[in-house]
Amino acid sequence: MTHEQRAMVLALLAGSPAVAVALILLWSGDVTPKLQWTLTVVVLGFWLGGGVALREFVLRPLQILSNLLGALREGDYSIRARGARTDDALGLALFEANNLAAILREQRLGAVEATALLEEVMAEIDVAVFAFDDEQRLQLVNRAGERLLAEPADRLLGTSAAETGLAFLFDGPAHRLVDATFRVGQGRWEVHRSSFRQEGFRHSLLVISDLSRTLREEERQAWKRLVRVLRHEINNSLAPIKSLSGSLRDLLRRDPPPEDREDDIVTGLDIIGERAEALSRFMGSYARLTQLPEPDLQPVEIAALVKHAVDLETRREITIKEGPPVTIRADSDQLSQLLINLLRNAVEAVTETQGEVTVSWDTRPGFLDLRVTDGGIGVSETANLFVPFYTTKPDGSGIGLALSRQIAEAHGGTLTLQNRTGTPGCEAIVRLPLE
C-alpha cells in the first residue's frame, strides 16, 4: 500500500465512527425513506470528500518538497516553495528547503565564476599544463600546452602520453630540469609532476615551463651589464693613452725639439704605464670575482676570526662586542676576506664623521649573525651596492661588496647592507648557517 493510500484509509477510518452513528440514528428513526436516502448520500459524500481533502492536505506539501528537491538535484535553484514559515513544523521544513536552494544557488554561482576564472588563467599563462587519467590519457590541456605540442586541444584530448611525446616525464623526480625536444623545438624545461583524484580515480598533472627564453633574457642582460662596465673601464684607460700617444708623437716631430722633450716623454710614458696597469688591475679584479674557488670548510672560531680581521685594520680603532663562543664550519681565508672588506668599508665611511666602528655577533636557531656597524653618513643608493664594479669611491674597484656577498652565499649564507634606524651609519649583517 502506498503512502497516498494509507493516508486515504486513515482519513476514512477517522470519520467512520461518526458516519456509522449518524446512519444508525437516521435509519432507526421515524423518517420517510426519501429523507433517509437523501441524508445518507449527503453524509457519505461529506465523509468521502473530507477524506480526500485530508489526503490532499497531507500529501500536497510532500509533493512540493519532492518537486523542490528534484529541481535541486537537476541543478535548477530558482524554484521556491510557498508557505514557508518558522512557527509550525511544515512551514519550517519548507523554509529550510528554500534556504538550502538559496545556498546551493550561491555556491553554484561561485563555482561557475571560479571555474571561468581558472579557465581564463589556464588559457593565458605561459606555462604548459597537462592532466592525464590513470591510463595516462590526456584529459586537459591549456593553450600553452597546445603550442608546446603544436596541436589543437580537440586532437590532443584522449591521446596517450606516449602519443603526445610526454611519457618520459612520468619517470624520474617529480621536480626537475630537462633538456628535451618537443614539437616546437629544443630547449631547457622545468617540469613539475603531481597527482590528484577526481571521482575516485587517480590523475597526473604535468606543468612544463620553458626556461630557455628566461635564461636567454638573463644572459642578454648580464652581457649588457658586463659590456657596459668593460666599455666604461676600458675607455677610462684608453682615452688618456690615445691622447698622450698623439701628444708624444707630435712632440717627437718637432724641429727643433724643445729643451724639456725628454722629461715630457718620460712623464707621458709613465702616465701610459699607469693607465695600462690600472686596466690590468681591473681585469684581474674581474677574474678574481668570477673565479672564486669552492670554500674549504674547516672548524673556525668566530672570536679568533674577528680579532684577526680587526688587528689587520690599523687606520682606526674598532670595538668588538663579543657574543657567545661559536665555532662554525667555513673557509677561514674567504671568511677573513669578507670581514676585512666590510671593516675597510666601515672605516672609510667614518673618516669624515669620526664615528665608531663596531663588530658583534650573536646566534639564533640554526644561524649565526655577524654584524659590522659604523657611525658614518649612510648610503644614499642601496640598489647598486652589490653590482660588480659599481663604486662611489674615487679609487674604489667596485668588487669588495660583490665578492663578499659571493663568499657568504658560497657558505650557504647571506649578506645584507642597510642604513641604521634611529642613528646615522650603516649595518652589514652576515648570516651563516651553524651547521
RODOLO-326866 format. One record per atom (N, C-alpha, C): residue in one letter; x, y, z. Coordinates in steps of 0.02 Angstrom, whole numbers, plus 50000, padded with zeros to 5 digits. Example, Ala and Ser with C-alpha at 12.3 -4.5 7.8 and 13.67 -1.06 7.14 Angstrom:
RODOLO-326866
A506604971650390;A506154977550390;A506604983550390;S506424988850354;S506844994750357;S506455000250394;
***
This chain:
RODOLO-326866
M500434994150000;M500005000050000;M500455006250000;T500275010849956;T500675016949951;T500515021850008;H500945027050013;H500835031950065;H500175035650053;E500005036949990;E499375040349975;E498775036049996;Q498815029549982;Q498265025050001;Q498195024650077;R498755024250112;R498715024050185;R498415030450213;A498595036250184;A498305042550207;A497555042650195;M497325040050138;M496615039950123;M496245035250171;V496525029350185;V496205024650231;V496155027550301;L496695030650325;L496695033650392;L496185039250396;A496115043250343;A495625048650344;A494915045850348;L494775040450310;L494115037450312;L493975034050379;L494485030750406;L494385027550471;L494255032650526;A494565038550519;A494455043650570;A493735046050571;G493405046150513;G492715048550511;G492195043150513;S492415036750509;S491935031250505;S491505030550568;P491735031450629;P491285030850688;P490715035850685;A490875041950669;A490345047050666;A489845045450611;V490085043050554;V489635041350498;V489195035350518;A489495030450551;A489095024550571;A488545026450620;V488705030650670;V488205032750719;V487655036750685;A487845041150639;A487335045250604;A486865041050562;L487165035950528;L486735031750485;L486285027350528;I486525024850585;I486105020650629;I485515024750655;L485655030850678;L485115035050703;L484625036950647;L484915037950586;L484485040150531;L484005034450511;W484255028250505;W483845022850480;W483415019650536;S483565020950598;S483155018150651;S482615022950674;G482625028950652;G482145033950672;G481515033850629;D481035037950647;D480395038450611;D480465043850558;V480825041950502;V480965046650448;V480745043350383;T480485047250338;T480255044650274;T480845041750236;P480745036750197;P481285033750158;P481645038750112;K481265043250082;K481575048150038;K482085052350075;L481905054450137;L482365058550177;L482955054350200;Q482815047950216;Q483365043650238;Q483905043050184;W483675041650122;W484175040850067;W484535047450052;T484155052850057;T484475059350042;T485015060850094;L484845060050158;L485335061550210;L485925056550207;T485765050250190;T486305045350184;T486815047450131;V486555049550073;V487015051750019;V487415057750041;V487095062450077;V487455068450100;V488005066550149;V487835062150198;V488335060250249;V488925056650216;L488765051850172;L489315048250139;L489725052750094;G489395057550062;G489765062350019;G490245066550059;F489995069350115;F490445073250157;F491015069050185;W490835062650203;W491365058250231;W491915056950180;L491715055050119;L492225053750067;L492595060150046;G492205065650041;G492535072050022;G493035074350074;G492845073450139;G493305075350193;G493935071050191;G493855064550176;G494445060250172;G494915062250116;V494595063750057;V495015065950000;V495355072450016;A494995077250047;A495305083750064;A495875082950114;L495765078550165;L496295077450214;L496905074150181;R496765069550135;R497325066350099;R497725071550060;E497375075950024;E497725081149986;E498095085950032;F497815087450090;F498135092150136;F498795089250163;V498795082550172;V499405079350197;V499915078450141;L499685076550081;L500155074650028;L500405080649988;R500025086149982;R500235091749940;R500905094649962;P501035096050028;P501695098650048;P502255093750032;L502115087250039;L502635082350022;L502795082549947;Q502285083349906;Q502405083949835;Q502805090249818;I502645095649854;I503025101849843;I503755100849861;L503885097749919;L504575096449940;L504935091949890;S504585086749867;S504905082149819;S505065085749754;N504605090049730;N504745093949669;N505335098649679;L505375101749738;L505925106349752;L506585102649755;L506595096849790;L507205092949794;L507405090149726;G506915088249686;G507055085949618;G507375091449576;A507115097549583;A507415103149546;A508125104449568;L508245103949633;L508925104849658;L509385099449631;R509125093249628;R509535087749601;R509695088949527;E509245091949491;E509355093249420;E509765099649409;G509915103249462;G510315109249455;G509905115649446;D509245115349456;D508825121249450;D508705124049520;Y509035129649535;Y508995132549602;Y508535138649604;S508125139549554;S507685145349552;S506995144049583;I506805137849595;I506135136149621;I506135137049697;R505575140049722;R505485140949793;R504795138349813;A504745135749874;A504105133049899;A503715138649934;R503055138949919;R502625143749954;R502415140950021;G502235145450067;G502015143350132;G502575142350182;A503185144550164;A503735143750211;A503645148450270;R503705145850330;R503635149750391;R504005146050448;T504115149550502;T504505146650556;T504095145150619;D503435146050616;D503045145050677;D502665138450676;D502765134150626;D502485127450628;D502965122650592;A502865116150603;A503345111150579;A503375110950503;L502785110950470;L502775110550397;L503085116750366;G502895122550391;G503175128750364;G503925129150376;L504175126550433;L504895126550446;L505265122150397;A504965116250381;A505285111850332;A505335115250264;L504795118750243;L504815122350179;L505315128150182;F505355131450240;F505825137050249;F506545134650242;E506705128950273;E507385126250269;E507545123950198;A507045121150164;A507155119050095;A507305125050050;N506955130550060;N507085136650022;N507785139450037;N507985139250101;N508655141550118;N509195137250085;L509065130650085;L509545126150052;L509605127749978;A509045129149946;A509065130949875;A509465137349864;A509365142249908;A509725148549901;A510485147649910;I510665143549961;I511375142349973;I511695138649914;L511355133549889;L511625129849832;L511685134249770;R511215138949763;R511255143449705;R511865147949710;E511995150649771;E512585154849780;E513225150849770;Q513235144749796;Q513835140649788;Q513945138849715;R513415137349680;R513485135749609;R513735141749569;L513455147649586;L513675153649551;L514415154949565;G514625154149629;G515335155049645;G515775149949610;A515535143649606;A515925138549572;A515985139949498;V515445142449467;V515465144149396;V515955149849384;E515925154949427;E516385160649418;E517105158449429;A517215154249481;A517895151949494;A518155147649436;T517715143449409;T517915139349353;T518085143549292;A517665148749280;A517805153149224;A518465156749233;L518595159049295;L519235162449308;L519815157549299;L519745151449324;L520275146549317;L520405144949244;E519875144249205;E519965142949134;E520315148749099;E520145154849119;E520475160649088;E521215160949107;V521345159649171;V522045159649193;V522435154049159;M522135148049155;M522465142549122;M522605144049049;A522145147649018;A522235149148947;A522765154448936;E522845159048983;E523295164748972;E523995163648998;I524095159149047;I524775158349074;I525225155149022;D525855157149025;D526345154648977;D526695148449004;V526305143949033;V526565137649060;V526115132149035;A526405126849008;A526015121348981;A525765116949038;V525115115549038;V524795111549090;V524435105749056;F524585099549080;F524275093549054;F524005089449112;A523415086549104;A523115082049154;A522975075449120;F523235069949149;F523145063249122;F522765059049172;D522355054349147;D521985049949191;D522435044049212;D522135039149247;D522545033549273;D522825029149218;E522565029749157;E522825026149100;E523295030449057;Q523495036149086;Q523945040849052;Q523655043148985;R523015044648986;R522695047748928;R522535054948945;L522665059248898;L522605066448910;L521875068448919;Q521745071948974;Q521065074248989;Q521005081748988;L521555085348995;L521525092648997;L522185095448971;V522135100848933;V522725104348908;V522545111648897;N523005116148913;N522865123248902;N523195125548837;R523145132048824;R523395134648760;R524155133948754;A524495135048810;A525225134248809;A525415127048793;G525025122248819;G525135115248801;G525015113848728;E524505117048700;E524375116248628;E524965118948587;R525235124748609;R525805127548573;R526425123148581;L526515120148640;L527095115948652;L527085109848606;L526495106848597;L526425100848556;L526215102348485;A526095108748470;A525925110948402;A525305107248376;E524815106148420;E524195102848402;E523625106048439;P523025106448408;P522445109248444;P522195104348496;A521815106948544;A521595102848600;A521135097248578;D520705098348527;D520235093148507;D520595087048479;R521195087948453;R521585082248428;R521995078848484;L522165082748535;L522595080148588;L522195076348640;L521595078648657;L521215075548711;L521055068348694;G521185063948742;G521065056848733;G521655052948709;T522185056448686;T522785052948664;T523205050848723;S523635045948714;S524055043448768;S524665047848776;A524995047048834;A525605050948847;A526145049248797;A526175042848776;A526675040948726;A526545044348660;E525915044948641;E525745048148577;E525905055648578;T525835058748635;T525985065948640;T526735067248649;G527125062048663;G527845063048673;G528025065148743;L527565064248791;L527695066448860;L527785060548907;A527815054448881;A527845048648926;A528475048548967;F529035051148940;F529665050848978;F529655055349040;L529185060049042;L529145064449100;L528825061149160;F528525055249151;F528235051649207;F528755047649246;D529355047349221;D529905043949255;D530365049049285;G530695047249340;G531175051749371;G530855056049424;P531235060949449;P530985065349503;P530375069249481;A529965071049530;A529355074749515;A529515082049496;H530065084649520;H530265091549504;H530975091449478;R531065093349416;R531735092949387;R531775097549326;L532395098349303;L532545102049242;L532745096949189;V532475097649129;V532635093049075;V532815096949013;D533275094148975;D533425096648908;D533085091948860;A532575094348826;A532155090048785;A531955093748722;T531735089748674;T531495092448610;T530755090648603;F530345095748598;F529635094848585;F529505097148513;R528885097148495;R528715098948426;R528865106248410;V528905110348462;V529065117448450;V529815118648446;G530215113648466;G530935114548463;G531275111948526;Q531925113048528;Q532335110648584;Q532435116248634;G532525114448697;G532635119448748;G532715116248816;R532755120348866;R532795118048936;R532125119448968;W531865114449002;W531185114849029;W531195113049102;E530765116349140;E530655114649210;E530005110749215;V530035104849245;V529465100349247;V529245099149319;H528605100149332;H528305098449396;H527775092949383;R527825087549420;R527335082149413;R527005080849481;S526345080549481;S525975079149542;S525365074949525;S524995072849575;S524405068649564;S523815071349603;F523225069949579;F522615071749613;F522085066549596;R521525066649634;R520985061849623;R520355065449601;Q520035062549552;Q519395065149527;Q518925059249519;E518355059649554;E517855054349555;E518165047749577;G518635048149622;G518945042149650;G519515039349609;F519655042149550;F520185039549508;F520785044149511;R521375041149508;R521995044849513;R522165048049445;H522345054449447;H522545058149388;H523245061049399;S523595062249346;S524265065249349;S524255072049316;L524605076749348;L524635083649322;L525365085149304;L525475087349243;L526125089349219;L526125096849206;V526605100449234;V526685107549222;V527385108549193;I527415111149132;I528055111849096;I528145119249079;S528685122149103;S528845129149088;S529495129549050;D529515134049003;D530095135048960;D530585139748995;L531175137049011;L531695141149043;L532175144248993;S532165141848931;S532655144148882;S532585151648870;R531965153848861;R531865160948847;R532075165248906;T531885162948967;T532085166649027;T532835166949035;L533155161049024;L533885160849030;L534215165148977;R533945165048916;R534235169248864;R534165176648881;E533595178548909;E533505185648928;E533975187548985;E534045183049035;E534505184449089;E535225184849063;E535385180349017;E536065180448989;E536185186848950;R535665188948912;R535735195048873;R535825201148919;Q535435201448973;Q535515206949020;Q536195206749054;A536435200749071;A537095200249102;A537635202649055;W537575200748991;W538075202948943;W538045210548934;K537435213248933;K537375220548927;K537715224048985;R537605221549046;R537925224649104;R538675223949101;L538905217949080;L539625216849076;L539945221349023;V539635221648965;V539905225848912;V539915233248932;R539385235348968;R539365242348990;R539935243849039;V540055239149085;V540595240249134;V541275239949099;L541375234949056;L542015234349022;L542145240448977;R541635242648942;R541725248448898;R541915254648939;H541585255448996;H541735261249038;H542455261049063;E542655255349090;E543325254849119;E543855255149065;I543745251749009;I544245251848956;I544315258848926;N543745262248917;N543785269048890;N544145273748938;N544045272649003;N544395276849052;N545155276149046;S545385270349024;S546105269349016;S546345270948946;L545955269148896;L546175270148827;L546145277448806;A545675281248832;A545615288248811;A546245292248828;P546495292048891;P547125295648904;P547725292748868;I547725286048858;I548285283048821;I548295285648749;K547705285848717;K547665288348649;K547875295548645;S547635299648693;S547815306748693;S548555307848703;L548855304348751;L549565305148765;L550005302548709;S549805297048678;S550195294448622;S550205299448564;G549645302748551;G549635307948500;G550065313848518;S550045315848582;S550455321448604;S551195319748599;L551375313748618;L552075311748614;L552305311248541;R551875308948497;R552065308648426;R552195315648398;D551755320348416;D551865327248394;D552505330148424;L552635328148487;L553235330748519;L553865328148485;L553865321948463;L554445319148430;L554555322248361;R554035324748330;R554095327548263;R554305334948262;R554325337848320;R554505345048322;R555245345848304;D555385351048265;D556065352648245;D556155360248246;P556545362848288;P556965359148336;P556565356648395;P556835351348427;P556475348648485;P556505353448544;P555995353648585;P556015357848646;P556515355248696;E556735359548739;E557255357648787;E557005352348837;D556375352548855;D556115347748905;D555755341948872;R555955340348810;R555595335048775;R555675328248811;E556285326748832;E556385320348865;E555975319748929;D555935325248967;D555525324949028;D554795323849011;D554555327348959;D553855326448939;D553725319248915;I554205316548878;I554115309748854;I554095304848912;V554545305648961;V554555301149019;V553905301749058;T553675308049067;T553045309049104;T552465305749068;G552425306649001;G551885303648962;G551905296148964;L552505293248958;L552565285948961;L552375283349029;D552555287149082;D552355284949149;D551595284849156;I551265289949129;I550535290049133;I550225284249093;I550505283049033;I550255277448993;I550345270849030;G550945270049061;G551055263949100;G550575263449159;E550445269049191;E549975269049248;E549285267049227;R549045269649171;R548375267949147;R548345260649124;A548875258249093;A548895251149073;A548885246649135;E549255248749187;E549245244849249;E548555244849281;A548215250749279;A547545251049306;A547065246449269;L547135246249202;L546715241849163;L546865234549178;S547515233049189;S547695226149207;S547405224249276;R547425229049323;R547135227649389;R546385226449384;F546055230349341;F545335229449332;F545185222449305;M545545220249254;M545425213649227;M545585208249278;G546105209349319;G546255204649372;G545705204249424;S545415210049440;S544855210149487;S544255206449459;Y544125207249395;Y543565203649364;Y543685196149366;A544295194049350;A544455186949353;A544385184249424;R544585188349472;R544525186249542;R543805185249562;L543375189549537;L542665189249554;L542335183149523;T542535181449462;T542205175949426;T542515169149439;Q543095168949473;Q543445162549483;Q543535161149558;L543035162849598;L543075161349670;L543055153849680;P543565150949713;P543565143649722;P543035141449773;E542875135049771;E542405132249820;E542715132749890;P542315134549940;P542595135350008;P542835128650036;D543415128850069;D543685123050104;D543445123350177;L542935119650192;L542595120150256;L543005116750311;Q543175120750361;Q543535118350420;Q543235121850481;P543325118950542;P543075122350602;P543415129150611;V543015134350620;V543265141250627;V542945144250689;E543365146850735;E543105150350793;E542975157650774;I542365159850785;I542165166550764;I542555171950803;A542655170850867;A543005175950907;A543715176950881;A544075171550866;A544755172150840;A544765175150771;L544275173350729;L544235176150662;L544125183650664;V543655185950707;V543515193150712;V544125196850738;K544455194150788;K545045197550817;K545605198150765;H545695192950725;H546215193150673;H546065198550621;A545435198950599;A545255203950549;A545305210950578;V545115211950640;V545155218550671;V545875220750679;D546325216050696;D547025217850705;D547345220150640;L547085217750583;L547365219850519;L547175226950499;E546635229650528;E546415236450513;E546735241150563;T547245244750541;T547635249050586;T547465256350580;R547025258050534;R546875265150524;R546425267950579;R546055263650611;R545575266050661;R545435260550711;E545295262550773;E545125257650824;E544415255050813;I544345248550818;I543705245250806;I543505241750871;T542885242850890;T542615239850952;T542325232950937;I542515228150978;I542255221350971;I541775220051029;K541155218651013;K540655216651063;K540565209151057;E540895205651102;E540905198451096;E540225195351110;G540075190351070;G539465186451080;G539635179751110;P539185174951104;P539315168351132;P539875164851094;P540235160351127;P540755156551091;P540445152051038;V540655153050977;V540355149450920;V540915146850876;T540845140750853;T541285137750804;T540865135150746;I541025137450686;I540645135350627;I541125132150577;R540845128650529;R541245125750475;R541245130650417;A541835133150401;A541895138250349;A542605138250322;D542705141950268;D543375143150241;D543635149450276;S544125148550319;S544365154150359;S544665159650316;D545005157950262;D545305163050219;D544775167250185;Q544265163950157;Q543735167650123;Q543325171750173;L543185168750230;L542795172450280;L543185178350307;S543845177650314;S544255183250336;S544245188850283;Q544285186850219;Q544255191850166;Q543585195650167;L543045191950178;L542385195150183;L542375200250239;L542615198250298;L542595202750356;L543065208650346;I543645207550315;I544115213050302;I543805218150256;N543445215850204;N543115220450158;N542595224650194;L542195221550237;L541685225250273;L541995230250322;L542525228250356;L542855232850403;L543175238750365;R543475237250307;R543785242650269;R543255247750247;N542685245350224;N542145249950204;N541895253950264;A541825250650322;A541575254050381;A542065259450404;V542715257950404;V543215262950425;V543225268850377;E543175267450312;E543175272950263;E542535277150269;A541985274050292;A541355277750299;A541365282650357;V541785281350408;V541785285750467;V542385290450467;T542735290850410;T543325295150407;T543135302450420;E542585304650391;E542375311550398;E541975312850462;T541585307950483;T541135309050540;T541455307350607;Q542035303950605;Q542365301750667;Q541905297150708;G541495293450674;G541045288950709;G541395282550731;E541015278250762;E541285272050791;E541135266250745;V541605261450741;V541515255250704;V541485249550755;T540975245450749;T540855240150797;T540745233550761;V541035228250789;V540925221450764;V540605217450821;S540065213850805;S539725209750855;S539435203650822;W539245198750862;W538915192750835;W538465189750888;D537955186350864;D537505182650907;D537225176850867;T536875172550901;T536595166550869;T535845166450875;R535535163250828;R534825161750829;R534745154650805;P534155151550812;P534095144450795;P534345142950724;G534915139450720;G535175137250656;G535625142150621;F535705148350646;F536075153450610;F536525157450657;L537055160150627;L537495164950659;L537435171550624;D537325176950661;D537295183650633;D537915187450654;L538315189350604;L538925193250615;L538795200250589;R538855205350634;R538675212250617;R539285216750619;V539315221150568;V539815226550566;V539425233050558;T539455237350609;T539085243650607;T539575249450609;D539375254950577;D539785260950577;D539345266950590;G539665272350611;G539315278550625;G539415283750571;G539445281550508;G539535286150452;G538885289550433;I538885292050371;I538295295750348;I537785291150314;G537955284750308;G537495280150275;G537585280250200;V537175276350166;V537205275950093;V536555278650065;S536625282250011;S536035285349980;S535705280949928;E536085276349900;E535815271949847;E536015264749863;T535535261049889;T535675254149909;T535555249149853;A535235251249798;A535065246449745;A535685243849709;N536215247949704;N536795246049665;N537385243849708;L537275242849773;L537825241349818;L538195234949798;F537825229949775;F538135223549760;F538235222549685;V538155227749645;V538295227349573;V539045227349563;P539325222349529;P540045222149519;P540305228449484;F540865231049510;F541235236749482;F540855243349492;Y540305243249529;Y539975249549546;Y540285252149611;T540515258349609;T540825261249668;T540705268749669;T540685271549728;T540625278849737;T541275281849761;K541795277649768;K542445280049792;K542895281649732;P543275286949736;P543715288749679;P544205283249661;D544475279749711;D544965274549697;D544695267549711;G544035266749713;G543745260249727;G543715255949665;S543725249249677;S543695244449622;S542985242049608;G542545242549658;G541855240549648;G541735233049653;I542225229249680;I542125222049685;I542095219649757;G542245223949806;G542285221849875;G541635218849900;L541085222549893;L540435220149918;L540185214349876;A540285214649810;A540065209149767;A540425202749785;L541095203249796;L541475197349815;L541265194849884;S541125199449930;S540925197549997;S540265193749996;R539785196249958;R539145192649954;R539235185849921;Q539675185449871;Q539795179049839;Q540095174049888;I540535176449932;I540825172049983;I540285169750032;A539865174350054;A539325172450101;A538855167350070;E538665168350007;E538205163649975;E538535156949962;A539205156849950;A539555150549941;A539555146450005;H539485149850062;H539445146350127;H538725144850147;G538255145950102;G537545144750117;G537225150250157;G537525156150158;G537255161750198;G537065167650154;T536985173350187;T536785179450152;T537175185350180;L537205190650140;L537505196950161;L537025202550144;T536845206550193;T536405212350182;T536745218550210;L536615224150177;L536885230550199;L536325235550198;Q536215238950254;Q535655243550259;Q535835249250306;N535485254850297;N535585260550342;N535285258950410;R535615261250462;R535375260150530;R534765264550542;T534315262150584;T533705265950601;T533815269650667;G533635276050667;G533685279950727;G534365282950740;T534865281050702;T535545283750712;T535905283550646;P536365288150633;P536725288050569;P537165281950562;G537305280250499;G537755274750486;G537435268850452;C537835263750440;C537615257750406;C537735251550450;E537395246350432;E537485239950466;E537505234450414;A538065230650414;A538135224850371;A538025218650413;I537595214150389;I537425208050425;I537605202050382;V538045197950408;V538225191650376;V537875186050414;R537425182650381;R537065177050413;R537325170550385;L537605166350429;L537895159950408;L537565154250446;P537485148550414;P537185142750448;P537665139850499;L537405138050557;L537835135050608;L538045127950588;E537615124350554;E537775117650530;E537545117250457;
***
